[in-house]
């Protein structure tokens, strides 16, 4: 569910606690949550409502100046029902604190295992390459970063979101940058690749057998 920056600011201030959308079917549900640039928004109720039931008070609580302005917004879609969404700011995005926290050795090991699974499940190893590119080119458009790998922008952005969920990257107004957590993991990857693979430890040296008969 998309919100304009001014609407997000009004939700953060407590001036907006409703939203209205015209949908073929609800795209959020009561009890659901959504992470945004201001934090986590909680959806308290999602119910269909007829246009004639909407008033100026509803419009103002949704960030519109009048009922007419709200109806004009809803009229941009010609089909679907109008849904009334009761919402509130539930708290900060937990990923903000996560990306500032340097991982413990056990956490780092778990993240490396998760990155290995992402590499194995996708289009070949990519996680380290993407982390290194973002570290080298912060604030560069996603499309330009994707082109460095010969990939389309949207699938590339989907991959970066997977790294963001782990607290390793953060979005900028344009492009991305590594978080402190992401830099720690990239350092750990460099150390890991410099030595024996933890998944394939070196075999201990074989003992030399004594010649028979001595």
C-alpha positions in Angstrom: 0.0 0.0 0.0 1.5 3.3 -1.1 1.5 6.5 0.9 2.6 10.0 -0.2 5.4 11.5 1.9 3.1 14.2 3.3 0.6 11.5 4.3 3.3 9.5 6.1 4.3 12.7 8.0 0.7 13.2 9.0 0.4 9.6 10.2 3.6 10.1 12.2 2.1 13.2 13.8 -1.2 11.5 14.5 -3.2 13.8 12.2 -4.1 11.0 9.9 -5.6 7.7 11.1 -7.7 6.7 8.1 -7.0 5.7 4.5 -9.4 5.1 1.7 -8.7 3.0 -1.4 -10.7 1.6 -4.3 -9.7 -2.0 -4.8 -11.1 -5.1 -6.6 -10.2 -6.9 -3.3 -8.5 -5.7 -0.1 -4.7 -5.5 -0.4 -4.2 -5.2 3.4 -6.0 -6.9 6.2 -7.0 -6.0 9.7 -4.2 -6.9 12.1 -1.6 -6.6 9.3 1.4 -4.3 9.4 3.5 -2.5 6.8 7.0 -1.1 7.1 7.4 2.5 5.7 10.0 5.3 5.9 8.4 6.6 9.2 8.2 3.2 10.8 5.7 0.3 11.0 2.0 1.1 10.2 -0.6 -1.1 11.8 -3.9 -1.7 10.1 -6.7 -1.8 12.7 -9.7 -2.4 10.5 -10.4 -2.8 6.7 -14.0 -2.5 5.7 -15.9 -1.7 2.5 -17.9 1.5 2.6 -20.3 3.2 0.1 -19.2 6.5 -1.3 -22.4 8.2 0.0 -21.4 7.4 3.5 -18.2 9.4 3.3 -18.1 12.9 4.9 -15.7 15.8 5.4 -14.6 14.4 8.7 -13.5 11.1 7.1 -11.7 13.1 4.4 -9.8 15.2 6.9 -8.8 12.1 8.9 -7.4 10.6 5.7 -5.4 13.8 4.9 -7.8 15.4 2.4 -9.2 18.9 2.6 -12.8 17.9 1.8 -15.1 15.0 0.8 -14.9 16.2 -2.8 -11.2 16.0 -2.8 -11.3 12.4 -1.4 -13.9 11.3 -3.9 -11.8 12.8 -6.8 -8.9 10.7 -5.5 -11.0 7.6 -5.4 -12.5 8.3 -8.8 -9.2 7.8 -10.5 -10.1 4.1 -10.5 -13.3 3.2 -12.3 -13.9 -0.2 -10.8 -13.7 -1.9 -7.4 -15.1 -1.2 -4.0 -14.1 1.6 -1.7 -12.4 0.4 1.5 -12.0 2.3 4.7 -8.7 1.5 6.5 -8.2 2.4 10.1 -4.4 2.7 10.8 -1.8 3.9 13.2 1.9 4.2 13.6 2.9 1.1 15.6 6.6 1.9 16.2 9.9 2.1 14.5 11.1 -0.2 11.8 13.0 -3.0 13.6 15.4 -3.2 10.7 16.8 0.3 11.6 18.1 -1.0 15.0 19.2 -4.3 13.4 21.4 -2.7 10.7 23.2 -0.6 13.4 24.1 -3.7 15.5 27.3 -5.5 14.7 26.6 -9.2 14.7 28.0 -11.5 17.3 30.1 -14.4 15.9 27.1 -16.7 16.2 24.9 -14.2 14.4 27.5 -13.7 11.7 27.7 -17.4 11.1 23.9 -17.6 10.8 23.9 -14.7 8.3 26.6 -16.4 6.3 24.5 -19.5 6.1 21.5 -17.5 5.1 23.5 -15.8 2.3 24.7 -19.2 1.1 21.1 -20.4 0.9 20.1 -17.3 -1.1 23.0 -18.0 -3.5 22.0 -21.6 -3.9 18.3 -20.8 -4.4 18.7 -18.1 -7.0 20.6 -17.5 -10.2 24.0 -18.5 -8.9 26.2 -16.8 -6.3 25.3 -13.1 -6.1 25.1 -11.9 -2.4 28.8 -11.1 -1.9 29.0 -9.4 -5.3 26.0 -7.2 -4.6 27.3 -6.2 -1.2 30.7 -5.3 -2.6 29.1 -3.3 -5.4 26.9 -1.3 -3.0 29.9 -0.7 -0.7 31.9 0.6 -3.7 29.0 2.6 -5.2 26.7 4.0 -2.5 23.9 6.2 -3.7 23.9 4.9 -7.3 20.6 4.1 -9.0 19.4 0.6 -8.8 19.1 0.4 -12.6 22.8 1.4 -13.0 23.9 -1.2 -10.4 21.8 -3.9 -12.1 23.4 -3.1 -15.4 26.8 -3.9 -14.0 25.5 -7.5 -13.6 23.6 -7.5 -16.9 20.3 -7.9 -14.9 16.9 -6.2 -15.1 16.3 -3.5 -12.5 13.2 -5.0 -10.7 14.7 -8.5 -10.1 17.9 -6.8 -8.9 15.9 -4.6 -6.5 14.1 -7.7 -5.2 17.5 -9.3 -4.4 18.6 -6.1 -2.5 15.4 -6.2 -0.5 16.5 -9.7 0.7 19.7 -8.2 2.0 17.8 -5.3 3.6 15.7 -7.8 5.5 18.9 -9.1 7.1 19.9 -5.6 8.1 22.8 -5.5 5.7 21.8 -2.6 3.4 19.7 0.5 3.7 17.9 2.5 1.1 18.9 6.1 0.3 16.8 8.7 -1.7 18.7 7.3 -4.6 20.3 3.9 -4.4 21.6 2.1 -1.4 24.5 1.9 1.1 25.8 -0.8 3.4 24.8 -0.6 7.0 27.4 -1.1 9.8 26.0 -4.7 10.1 26.5 -5.2 6.3 30.1 -3.9 6.5 30.8 -6.4 9.3 29.4 -9.2 7.2 31.4 -8.2 4.2 34.6 -8.1 6.3 33.7 -11.6 7.6 33.2 -12.8 4.0 36.6 -11.5 3.1 38.2 -13.3 6.0 36.3 -16.5 5.3 37.4 -16.6 1.6 41.0 -16.0 2.6 41.1 -19.2 4.6 39.7 -22.7 4.3 36.0 -22.8 3.7 34.1 -23.6 6.9 31.9 -26.0 4.9 35.0 -27.9 3.6 37.7 -27.8 6.2 41.1 -29.0 5.3 41.8 -32.6 6.0 44.4 -33.2 8.8 47.8 -34.2 7.5 48.1 -38.0 7.1 50.4 -39.8 9.4 53.4 -41.3 7.7 53.4 -45.1 8.1 56.4 -46.8 9.4 58.0 -49.2 6.8 56.9 -52.8 7.5 59.4 -55.0 9.3 61.1 -52.3 11.4 
